[in-house]
């Protein structure tokens, strides 16, 4: 689920295999989107439905968005909140680890 989220976020905010400043720009763009466009408060999602809405906004169909959100929430939520920093960290790590063509 985390890999699918990072793939969708990378497709929207960055170029596959981006490194350095391009990868940083993708992470920053995603962070801004999470803060402004998604239903987050204090840097965290407040419900699985909010995570599913974000997944759908990244281009996943409703069924996939629900499935990804459920797995992400069950694995990453702490005290009924899911910190966005965990998703951004995964995005940043996947961009840094992506092979170059």
Phi and psi restraints in degrees (range 20) as a CNS / XPLOR table:
assign (resid 1 and name C) (resid 2 and name N)
       (resid 2 and name CA) (resid 2 and name C) 1.0 -66.2 20.0 2
assign (resid 2 and name N) (resid 2 and name CA)
       (resid 2 and name C) (resid 3 and name N) 1.0 -39.1 20.0 2
assign (resid 2 and name C) (resid 3 and name N)
       (resid 3 and name CA) (resid 3 and name C) 1.0 -63.4 20.0 2
assign (resid 3 and name N) (resid 3 and name CA)
       (resid 3 and name C) (resid 4 and name N) 1.0 -41.6 20.0 2
assign (resid 3 and name C) (resid 4 and name N)
       (resid 4 and name CA) (resid 4 and name C) 1.0 -64.3 20.0 2
assign (resid 4 and name N) (resid 4 and name CA)
       (resid 4 and name C) (resid 5 and name N) 1.0 -40.5 20.0 2
assign (resid 4 and name C) (resid 5 and name N)
       (resid 5 and name CA) (resid 5 and name C) 1.0 -62.7 20.0 2
assign (resid 5 and name N) (resid 5 and name CA)
       (resid 5 and name C) (resid 6 and name N) 1.0 -45.6 20.0 2
assign (resid 5 and name C) (resid 6 and name N)
       (resid 6 and name CA) (resid 6 and name C) 1.0 -66.2 20.0 2
assign (resid 6 and name N) (resid 6 and name CA)
       (resid 6 and name C) (resid 7 and name N) 1.0 -35.6 20.0 2
assign (resid 6 and name C) (resid 7 and name N)
       (resid 7 and name CA) (resid 7 and name C) 1.0 -62.3 20.0 2
assign (resid 7 and name N) (resid 7 and name CA)
       (resid 7 and name C) (resid 8 and name N) 1.0 -46.3 20.0 2
assign (resid 7 and name C) (resid 8 and name N)
       (resid 8 and name CA) (resid 8 and name C) 1.0 -66.0 20.0 2
assign (resid 8 and name N) (resid 8 and name CA)
       (resid 8 and name C) (resid 9 and name N) 1.0 -42.7 20.0 2
assign (resid 8 and name C) (resid 9 and name N)
       (resid 9 and name CA) (resid 9 and name C) 1.0 -66.2 20.0 2
assign (resid 9 and name N) (resid 9 and name CA)
       (resid 9 and name C) (resid 10 and name N) 1.0 -40.3 20.0 2
assign (resid 9 and name C) (resid 10 and name N)
       (resid 10 and name CA) (resid 10 and name C) 1.0 -64.0 20.0 2
assign (resid 10 and name N) (resid 10 and name CA)
       (resid 10 and name C) (resid 11 and name N) 1.0 -40.0 20.0 2
assign (resid 10 and name C) (resid 11 and name N)
       (resid 11 and name CA) (resid 11 and name C) 1.0 -63.8 20.0 2
assign (resid 11 and name N) (resid 11 and name CA)
       (resid 11 and name C) (resid 12 and name N) 1.0 -35.1 20.0 2
assign (resid 11 and name C) (resid 12 and name N)
       (resid 12 and name CA) (resid 12 and name C) 1.0 -82.6 20.0 2
assign (resid 12 and name N) (resid 12 and name CA)
       (resid 12 and name C) (resid 13 and name N) 1.0 -39.5 20.0 2
assign (resid 12 and name C) (resid 13 and name N)
       (resid 13 and name CA) (resid 13 and name C) 1.0 -107.9 20.0 2
assign (resid 13 and name N) (resid 13 and name CA)
       (resid 13 and name C) (resid 14 and name N) 1.0 -10.3 20.0 2
assign (resid 13 and name C) (resid 14 and name N)
       (resid 14 and name CA) (resid 14 and name C) 1.0 -149.9 20.0 2
assign (resid 14 and name N) (resid 14 and name CA)
       (resid 14 and name C) (resid 15 and name N) 1.0 179.8 20.0 2
assign (resid 14 and name C) (resid 15 and name N)
       (resid 15 and name CA) (resid 15 and name C) 1.0 -99.6 20.0 2
assign (resid 15 and name N) (resid 15 and name CA)
       (resid 15 and name C) (resid 16 and name N) 1.0 138.3 20.0 2
assign (resid 15 and name C) (resid 16 and name N)
       (resid 16 and name CA) (resid 16 and name C) 1.0 -55.4 20.0 2
assign (resid 16 and name N) (resid 16 and name CA)
       (resid 16 and name C) (resid 17 and name N) 1.0 134.6 20.0 2
assign (resid 16 and name C) (resid 17 and name N)
       (resid 17 and name CA) (resid 17 and name C) 1.0 79.4 20.0 2
assign (resid 17 and name N) (resid 17 and name CA)
       (resid 17 and name C) (resid 18 and name N) 1.0 8.8 20.0 2
assign (resid 17 and name C) (resid 18 and name N)
       (resid 18 and name CA) (resid 18 and name C) 1.0 -63.0 20.0 2
assign (resid 18 and name N) (resid 18 and name CA)
       (resid 18 and name C) (resid 19 and name N) 1.0 142.3 20.0 2
assign (resid 18 and name C) (resid 19 and name N)
       (resid 19 and name CA) (resid 19 and name C) 1.0 -132.1 20.0 2
assign (resid 19 and name N) (resid 19 and name CA)
       (resid 19 and name C) (resid 20 and name N) 1.0 166.4 20.0 2
assign (resid 19 and name C) (resid 20 and name N)
       (resid 20 and name CA) (resid 20 and name C) 1.0 60.9 20.0 2
assign (resid 20 and name N) (resid 20 and name CA)
       (resid 20 and name C) (resid 21 and name N) 1.0 -129.9 20.0 2
assign (resid 20 and name C) (resid 21 and name N)
       (resid 21 and name CA) (resid 21 and name C) 1.0 -66.7 20.0 2
assign (resid 21 and name N) (resid 21 and name CA)
       (resid 21 and name C) (resid 22 and name N) 1.0 -30.7 20.0 2
assign (resid 21 and name C) (resid 22 and name N)
       (resid 22 and name CA) (resid 22 and name C) 1.0 -67.5 20.0 2
assign (resid 22 and name N) (resid 22 and name CA)
       (resid 22 and name C) (resid 23 and name N) 1.0 -40.5 20.0 2
assign (resid 22 and name C) (resid 23 and name N)
       (resid 23 and name CA) (resid 23 and name C) 1.0 -67.3 20.0 2
assign (resid 23 and name N) (resid 23 and name CA)
       (resid 23 and name C) (resid 24 and name N) 1.0 -40.2 20.0 2
assign (resid 23 and name C) (resid 24 and name N)
       (resid 24 and name CA) (resid 24 and name C) 1.0 -62.8 20.0 2
assign (resid 24 and name N) (resid 24 and name CA)
       (resid 24 and name C) (resid 25 and name N) 1.0 -41.3 20.0 2
assign (resid 24 and name C) (resid 25 and name N)
       (resid 25 and name CA) (resid 25 and name C) 1.0 -62.1 20.0 2
assign (resid 25 and name N) (resid 25 and name CA)
       (resid 25 and name C) (resid 26 and name N) 1.0 -40.6 20.0 2
assign (resid 25 and name C) (resid 26 and name N)
       (resid 26 and name CA) (resid 26 and name C) 1.0 -63.4 20.0 2
assign (resid 26 and name N) (resid 26 and name CA)
       (resid 26 and name C) (resid 27 and name N) 1.0 -43.2 20.0 2
assign (resid 26 and name C) (resid 27 and name N)
       (resid 27 and name CA) (resid 27 and name C) 1.0 -64.9 20.0 2
assign (resid 27 and name N) (resid 27 and name CA)
       (resid 27 and name C) (resid 28 and name N) 1.0 -41.2 20.0 2
assign (resid 27 and name C) (resid 28 and name N)
       (resid 28 and name CA) (resid 28 and name C) 1.0 -66.0 20.0 2
assign (resid 28 and name N) (resid 28 and name CA)
       (resid 28 and name C) (resid 29 and name N) 1.0 -40.8 20.0 2
assign (resid 28 and name C) (resid 29 and name N)
       (resid 29 and name CA) (resid 29 and name C) 1.0 -62.3 20.0 2
assign (resid 29 and name N) (resid 29 and name CA)
       (resid 29 and name C) (resid 30 and name N) 1.0 -41.1 20.0 2
assign (resid 29 and name C) (resid 30 and name N)
       (resid 30 and name CA) (resid 30 and name C) 1.0 -66.7 20.0 2
assign (resid 30 and name N) (resid 30 and name CA)
       (resid 30 and name C) (resid 31 and name N) 1.0 -41.2 20.0 2
assign (resid 30 and name C) (resid 31 and name N)
       (resid 31 and name CA) (resid 31 and name C) 1.0 -61.2 20.0 2
assign (resid 31 and name N) (resid 31 and name CA)
       (resid 31 and name C) (resid 32 and name N) 1.0 -42.6 20.0 2
assign (resid 31 and name C) (resid 32 and name N)
       (resid 32 and name CA) (resid 32 and name C) 1.0 -64.1 20.0 2
assign (resid 32 and name N) (resid 32 and name CA)
       (resid 32 and name C) (resid 33 and name N) 1.0 -43.5 20.0 2
assign (resid 32 and name C) (resid 33 and name N)
       (resid 33 and name CA) (resid 33 and name C) 1.0 -60.6 20.0 2
assign (resid 33 and name N) (resid 33 and name CA)
       (resid 33 and name C) (resid 34 and name N) 1.0 -45.4 20.0 2
assign (resid 33 and name C) (resid 34 and name N)
       (resid 34 and name CA) (resid 34 and name C) 1.0 -60.2 20.0 2
assign (resid 34 and name N) (resid 34 and name CA)
       (resid 34 and name C) (resid 35 and name N) 1.0 -41.2 20.0 2
assign (resid 34 and name C) (resid 35 and name N)
       (resid 35 and name CA) (resid 35 and name C) 1.0 -73.1 20.0 2
assign (resid 35 and name N) (resid 35 and name CA)
       (resid 35 and name C) (resid 36 and name N) 1.0 -37.5 20.0 2
assign (resid 35 and name C) (resid 36 and name N)
       (resid 36 and name CA) (resid 36 and name C) 1.0 -95.4 20.0 2
assign (resid 36 and name N) (resid 36 and name CA)
       (resid 36 and name C) (resid 37 and name N) 1.0 -42.1 20.0 2
assign (resid 36 and name C) (resid 37 and name N)
       (resid 37 and name CA) (resid 37 and name C) 1.0 -99.8 20.0 2
assign (resid 37 and name N) (resid 37 and name CA)
       (resid 37 and name C) (resid 38 and name N) 1.0 -20.6 20.0 2
assign (resid 37 and name C) (resid 38 and name N)
       (resid 38 and name CA) (resid 38 and name C) 1.0 -100.0 20.0 2
assign (resid 38 and name N) (resid 38 and name CA)
       (resid 38 and name C) (resid 39 and name N) 1.0 158.8 20.0 2
assign (resid 38 and name C) (resid 39 and name N)
       (resid 39 and name CA) (resid 39 and name C) 1.0 -83.1 20.0 2
assign (resid 39 and name N) (resid 39 and name CA)
       (resid 39 and name C) (resid 40 and name N) 1.0 76.7 20.0 2
assign (resid 39 and name C) (resid 40 and name N)
       (resid 40 and name CA) (resid 40 and name C) 1.0 -118.4 20.0 2
assign (resid 40 and name N) (resid 40 and name CA)
       (resid 40 and name C) (resid 41 and name N) 1.0 152.0 20.0 2
assign (resid 40 and name C) (resid 41 and name N)
       (resid 41 and name CA) (resid 41 and name C) 1.0 -137.0 20.0 2
assign (resid 41 and name N) (resid 41 and name CA)
       (resid 41 and name C) (resid 42 and name N) 1.0 137.0 20.0 2
assign (resid 41 and name C) (resid 42 and name N)
       (resid 42 and name CA) (resid 42 and name C) 1.0 52.6 20.0 2
assign (resid 42 and name N) (resid 42 and name CA)
       (resid 42 and name C) (resid 43 and name N) 1.0 37.5 20.0 2
assign (resid 42 and name C) (resid 43 and name N)
       (resid 43 and name CA) (resid 43 and name C) 1.0 74.6 20.0 2
assign (resid 43 and name N) (resid 43 and name CA)
       (resid 43 and name C) (resid 44 and name N) 1.0 22.2 20.0 2
assign (resid 43 and name C) (resid 44 and name N)
       (resid 44 and name CA) (resid 44 and name C) 1.0 -146.8 20.0 2
assign (resid 44 and name N) (resid 44 and name CA)
       (resid 44 and name C) (resid 45 and name N) 1.0 149.8 20.0 2
assign (resid 44 and name C) (resid 45 and name N)
       (resid 45 and name CA) (resid 45 and name C) 1.0 -75.1 20.0 2
assign (resid 45 and name N) (resid 45 and name CA)
       (resid 45 and name C) (resid 46 and name N) 1.0 145.0 20.0 2
assign (resid 45 and name C) (resid 46 and name N)
       (resid 46 and name CA) (resid 46 and name C) 1.0 -101.8 20.0 2
assign (resid 46 and name N) (resid 46 and name CA)
       (resid 46 and name C) (resid 47 and name N) 1.0 -11.5 20.0 2
assign (resid 46 and name C) (resid 47 and name N)
       (resid 47 and name CA) (resid 47 and name C) 1.0 -157.2 20.0 2
assign (resid 47 and name N) (resid 47 and name CA)
       (resid 47 and name C) (resid 48 and name N) 1.0 158.0 20.0 2
assign (resid 47 and name C) (resid 48 and name N)
       (resid 48 and name CA) (resid 48 and name C) 1.0 -61.1 20.0 2
assign (resid 48 and name N) (resid 48 and name CA)
       (resid 48 and name C) (resid 49 and name N) 1.0 -32.1 20.0 2
assign (resid 48 and name C) (resid 49 and name N)
       (resid 49 and name CA) (resid 49 and name C) 1.0 -63.5 20.0 2
assign (resid 49 and name N) (resid 49 and name CA)
       (resid 49 and name C) (resid 50 and name N) 1.0 -36.3 20.0 2
assign (resid 49 and name C) (resid 50 and name N)
       (resid 50 and name CA) (resid 50 and name C) 1.0 -66.7 20.0 2
assign (resid 50 and name N) (resid 50 and name CA)
       (resid 50 and name C) (resid 51 and name N) 1.0 -38.1 20.0 2
assign (resid 50 and name C) (resid 51 and name N)
       (resid 51 and name CA) (resid 51 and name C) 1.0 -66.0 20.0 2
assign (resid 51 and name N) (resid 51 and name CA)
       (resid 51 and name C) (resid 52 and name N) 1.0 -42.3 20.0 2
assign (resid 51 and name C) (resid 52 and name N)
       (resid 52 and name CA) (resid 52 and name C) 1.0 -62.0 20.0 2
assign (resid 52 and name N) (resid 52 and name CA)
       (resid 52 and name C) (resid 53 and name N) 1.0 -40.1 20.0 2
assign (resid 52 and name C) (resid 53 and name N)
       (resid 53 and name CA) (resid 53 and name C) 1.0 -63.7 20.0 2
assign (resid 53 and name N) (resid 53 and name CA)
       (resid 53 and name C) (resid 54 and name N) 1.0 -39.3 20.0 2
assign (resid 53 and name C) (resid 54 and name N)
       (resid 54 and name CA) (resid 54 and name C) 1.0 -65.5 20.0 2
assign (resid 54 and name N) (resid 54 and name CA)
       (resid 54 and name C) (resid 55 and name N) 1.0 -42.2 20.0 2
assign (resid 54 and name C) (resid 55 and name N)
       (resid 55 and name CA) (resid 55 and name C) 1.0 -60.9 20.0 2
assign (resid 55 and name N) (resid 55 and name CA)
       (resid 55 and name C) (resid 56 and name N) 1.0 -42.6 20.0 2
assign (resid 55 and name C) (resid 56 and name N)
       (resid 56 and name CA) (resid 56 and name C) 1.0 -64.0 20.0 2
assign (resid 56 and name N) (resid 56 and name CA)
       (resid 56 and name C) (resid 57 and name N) 1.0 -38.3 20.0 2
assign (resid 56 and name C) (resid 57 and name N)
       (resid 57 and name CA) (resid 57 and name C) 1.0 -66.2 20.0 2
assign (resid 57 and name N) (resid 57 and name CA)
       (resid 57 and name C) (resid 58 and name N) 1.0 -25.2 20.0 2
assign (resid 57 and name C) (resid 58 and name N)
       (resid 58 and name CA) (resid 58 and name C) 1.0 -79.1 20.0 2
assign (resid 58 and name N) (resid 58 and name CA)
       (resid 58 and name C) (resid 59 and name N) 1.0 -4.7 20.0 2
assign (resid 58 and name C) (resid 59 and name N)
       (resid 59 and name CA) (resid 59 and name C) 1.0 110.5 20.0 2
assign (resid 59 and name N) (resid 59 and name CA)
       (resid 59 and name C) (resid 60 and name N) 1.0 1.5 20.0 2
assign (resid 59 and name C) (resid 60 and name N)
       (resid 60 and name CA) (resid 60 and name C) 1.0 -76.3 20.0 2
assign (resid 60 and name N) (resid 60 and name CA)
       (resid 60 and name C) (resid 61 and name N) 1.0 146.2 20.0 2
assign (resid 60 and name C) (resid 61 and name N)
       (resid 61 and name CA) (resid 61 and name C) 1.0 -70.8 20.0 2
assign (resid 61 and name N) (resid 61 and name CA)
       (resid 61 and name C) (resid 62 and name N) 1.0 165.6 20.0 2
assign (resid 61 and name C) (resid 62 and name N)
       (resid 62 and name CA) (resid 62 and name C) 1.0 -58.1 20.0 2
assign (resid 62 and name N) (resid 62 and name CA)
       (resid 62 and name C) (resid 63 and name N) 1.0 -41.5 20.0 2
assign (resid 62 and name C) (resid 63 and name N)
       (resid 63 and name CA) (resid 63 and name C) 1.0 -65.4 20.0 2
assign (resid 63 and name N) (resid 63 and name CA)
       (resid 63 and name C) (resid 64 and name N) 1.0 -45.9 20.0 2
assign (resid 63 and name C) (resid 64 and name N)
       (resid 64 and name CA) (resid 64 and name C) 1.0 -65.7 20.0 2
assign (resid 64 and name N) (resid 64 and name CA)
       (resid 64 and name C) (resid 65 and name N) 1.0 -41.4 20.0 2
assign (resid 64 and name C) (resid 65 and name N)
       (resid 65 and name CA) (resid 65 and name C) 1.0 -58.9 20.0 2
assign (resid 65 and name N) (resid 65 and name CA)
       (resid 65 and name C) (resid 66 and name N) 1.0 -44.3 20.0 2
assign (resid 65 and name C) (resid 66 and name N)
       (resid 66 and name CA) (resid 66 and name C) 1.0 -62.9 20.0 2
assign (resid 66 and name N) (resid 66 and name CA)
       (resid 66 and name C) (resid 67 and name N) 1.0 -44.1 20.0 2
assign (resid 66 and name C) (resid 67 and name N)
       (resid 67 and name CA) (resid 67 and name C) 1.0 -65.4 20.0 2
assign (resid 67 and name N) (resid 67 and name CA)
       (resid 67 and name C) (resid 68 and name N) 1.0 -46.4 20.0 2
assign (resid 67 and name C) (resid 68 and name N)
       (resid 68 and name CA) (resid 68 and name C) 1.0 -62.5 20.0 2
assign (resid 68 and name N) (resid 68 and name CA)
       (resid 68 and name C) (resid 69 and name N) 1.0 -45.4 20.0 2
assign (resid 68 and name C) (resid 69 and name N)
       (resid 69 and name CA) (resid 69 and name C) 1.0 -61.4 20.0 2
assign (resid 69 and name N) (resid 69 and name CA)
       (resid 69 and name C) (resid 70 and name N) 1.0 -40.5 20.0 2
assign (resid 69 and name C) (resid 70 and name N)
       (resid 70 and name CA) (resid 70 and name C) 1.0 -62.4 20.0 2
assign (resid 70 and name N) (resid 70 and name CA)
       (resid 70 and name C) (resid 71 and name N) 1.0 -44.7 20.0 2
assign (resid 70 and name C) (resid 71 and name N)
       (resid 71 and name CA) (resid 71 and name C) 1.0 -68.6 20.0 2
assign (resid 71 and name N) (resid 71 and name CA)
       (resid 71 and name C) (resid 72 and name N) 1.0 -44.1 20.0 2
assign (resid 71 and name C) (resid 72 and name N)
       (resid 72 and name CA) (resid 72 and name C) 1.0 -59.6 20.0 2
assign (resid 72 and name N) (resid 72 and name CA)
       (resid 72 and name C) (resid 73 and name N) 1.0 -46.9 20.0 2
assign (resid 72 and name C) (resid 73 and name N)
       (resid 73 and name CA) (resid 73 and name C) 1.0 -62.1 20.0 2
assign (resid 73 and name N) (resid 73 and name CA)
       (resid 73 and name C) (resid 74 and name N) 1.0 -44.7 20.0 2
assign (resid 73 and name C) (resid 74 and name N)
       (resid 74 and name CA) (resid 74 and name C) 1.0 -66.0 20.0 2
assign (resid 74 and name N) (resid 74 and name CA)
       (resid 74 and name C) (resid 75 and name N) 1.0 -28.5 20.0 2
assign (resid 74 and name C) (resid 75 and name N)
       (resid 75 and name CA) (resid 75 and name C) 1.0 -95.7 20.0 2
assign (resid 75 and name N) (resid 75 and name CA)
       (resid 75 and name C) (resid 76 and name N) 1.0 -23.6 20.0 2
assign (resid 75 and name C) (resid 76 and name N)
       (resid 76 and name CA) (resid 76 and name C) 1.0 -117.1 20.0 2
assign (resid 76 and name N) (resid 76 and name CA)
       (resid 76 and name C) (resid 77 and name N) 1.0 -17.3 20.0 2
assign (resid 76 and name C) (resid 77 and name N)
       (resid 77 and name CA) (resid 77 and name C) 1.0 -70.0 20.0 2
assign (resid 77 and name N) (resid 77 and name CA)
       (resid 77 and name C) (resid 78 and name N) 1.0 139.3 20.0 2
assign (resid 77 and name C) (resid 78 and name N)
       (resid 78 and name CA) (resid 78 and name C) 1.0 -131.7 20.0 2
assign (resid 78 and name N) (resid 78 and name CA)
       (resid 78 and name C) (resid 79 and name N) 1.0 125.8 20.0 2
assign (resid 78 and name C) (resid 79 and name N)
       (resid 79 and name CA) (resid 79 and name C) 1.0 53.8 20.0 2
assign (resid 79 and name N) (resid 79 and name CA)
       (resid 79 and name C) (resid 80 and name N) 1.0 46.2 20.0 2
assign (resid 79 and name C) (resid 80 and name N)
       (resid 80 and name CA) (resid 80 and name C) 1.0 61.3 20.0 2
assign (resid 80 and name N) (resid 80 and name CA)
       (resid 80 and name C) (resid 81 and name N) 1.0 29.6 20.0 2
assign (resid 80 and name C) (resid 81 and name N)
       (resid 81 and name CA) (resid 81 and name C) 1.0 -143.2 20.0 2
assign (resid 81 and name N) (resid 81 and name CA)
       (resid 81 and name C) (resid 82 and name N) 1.0 146.8 20.0 2
assign (resid 81 and name C) (resid 82 and name N)
       (resid 82 and name CA) (resid 82 and name C) 1.0 -120.1 20.0 2
assign (resid 82 and name N) (resid 82 and name CA)
       (resid 82 and name C) (resid 83 and name N) 1.0 106.8 20.0 2
assign (resid 82 and name C) (resid 83 and name N)
       (resid 83 and name CA) (resid 83 and name C) 1.0 -62.2 20.0 2
assign (resid 83 and name N) (resid 83 and name CA)
       (resid 83 and name C) (resid 84 and name N) 1.0 130.7 20.0 2
assign (resid 83 and name C) (resid 84 and name N)
       (resid 84 and name CA) (resid 84 and name C) 1.0 -63.5 20.0 2
assign (resid 84 and name N) (resid 84 and name CA)
       (resid 84 and name C) (resid 85 and name N) 1.0 -27.3 20.0 2
assign (resid 84 and name C) (resid 85 and name N)
       (resid 85 and name CA) (resid 85 and name C) 1.0 -58.7 20.0 2
assign (resid 85 and name N) (resid 85 and name CA)
       (resid 85 and name C) (resid 86 and name N) 1.0 -30.7 20.0 2
assign (resid 85 and name C) (resid 86 and name N)
       (resid 86 and name CA) (resid 86 and name C) 1.0 -66.6 20.0 2
assign (resid 86 and name N) (resid 86 and name CA)
       (resid 86 and name C) (resid 87 and name N) 1.0 -40.5 20.0 2
assign (resid 86 and name C) (resid 87 and name N)
       (resid 87 and name CA) (resid 87 and name C) 1.0 -69.8 20.0 2
assign (resid 87 and name N) (resid 87 and name CA)
       (resid 87 and name C) (resid 88 and name N) 1.0 -40.7 20.0 2
assign (resid 87 and name C) (resid 88 and name N)
       (resid 88 and name CA) (resid 88 and name C) 1.0 -66.1 20.0 2
assign (resid 88 and name N) (resid 88 and name CA)
       (resid 88 and name C) (resid 89 and name N) 1.0 -37.4 20.0 2
assign (resid 88 and name C) (resid 89 and name N)
       (resid 89 and name CA) (resid 89 and name C) 1.0 -63.1 20.0 2
assign (resid 89 and name N) (resid 89 and name CA)
       (resid 89 and name C) (resid 90 and name N) 1.0 -40.8 20.0 2
assign (resid 89 and name C) (resid 90 and name N)
       (resid 90 and name CA) (resid 90 and name C) 1.0 -66.2 20.0 2
assign (resid 90 and name N) (resid 90 and name CA)
       (resid 90 and name C) (resid 91 and name N) 1.0 -39.5 20.0 2
assign (resid 90 and name C) (resid 91 and name N)
       (resid 91 and name CA) (resid 91 and name C) 1.0 -64.3 20.0 2
assign (resid 91 and name N) (resid 91 and name CA)
       (resid 91 and name C) (resid 92 and name N) 1.0 -45.1 20.0 2
assign (resid 91 and name C) (resid 92 and name N)
       (resid 92 and name CA) (resid 92 and name C) 1.0 -62.4 20.0 2
assign (resid 92 and name N) (resid 92 and name CA)
       (resid 92 and name C) (resid 93 and name N) 1.0 -42.9 20.0 2
assign (resid 92 and name C) (resid 93 and name N)
       (resid 93 and name CA) (resid 93 and name C) 1.0 -66.4 20.0 2
assign (resid 93 and name N) (resid 93 and name CA)
       (resid 93 and name C) (resid 94 and name N) 1.0 -40.9 20.0 2
assign (resid 93 and name C) (resid 94 and name N)
       (resid 94 and name CA) (resid 94 and name C) 1.0 -68.7 20.0 2
assign (resid 94 and name N) (resid 94 and name CA)
       (resid 94 and name C) (resid 95 and name N) 1.0 -34.4 20.0 2
assign (resid 94 and name C) (resid 95 and name N)
       (resid 95 and name CA) (resid 95 and name C) 1.0 -68.7 20.0 2
assign (resid 95 and name N) (resid 95 and name CA)
       (resid 95 and name C) (resid 96 and name N) 1.0 -39.8 20.0 2
assign (resid 95 and name C) (resid 96 and name N)
       (resid 96 and name CA) (resid 96 and name C) 1.0 -69.3 20.0 2
assign (resid 96 and name N) (resid 96 and name CA)
       (resid 96 and name C) (resid 97 and name N) 1.0 -31.4 20.0 2
assign (resid 96 and name C) (resid 97 and name N)
       (resid 97 and name CA) (resid 97 and name C) 1.0 -90.8 20.0 2
assign (resid 97 and name N) (resid 97 and name CA)
       (resid 97 and name C) (resid 98 and name N) 1.0 -8.1 20.0 2
assign (resid 97 and name C) (resid 98 and name N)
       (resid 98 and name CA) (resid 98 and name C) 1.0 -65.3 20.0 2
assign (resid 98 and name N) (resid 98 and name CA)
       (resid 98 and name C) (resid 99 and name N) 1.0 136.2 20.0 2
assign (resid 98 and name C) (resid 99 and name N)
       (resid 99 and name CA) (resid 99 and name C) 1.0 -72.0 20.0 2
assign (resid 99 and name N) (resid 99 and name CA)
       (resid 99 and name C) (resid 100 and name N) 1.0 150.4 20.0 2
assign (resid 99 and name C) (resid 100 and name N)
       (resid 100 and name CA) (resid 100 and name C) 1.0 -93.2 20.0 2
assign (resid 100 and name N) (resid 100 and name CA)
       (resid 100 and name C) (resid 101 and name N) 1.0 151.0 20.0 2
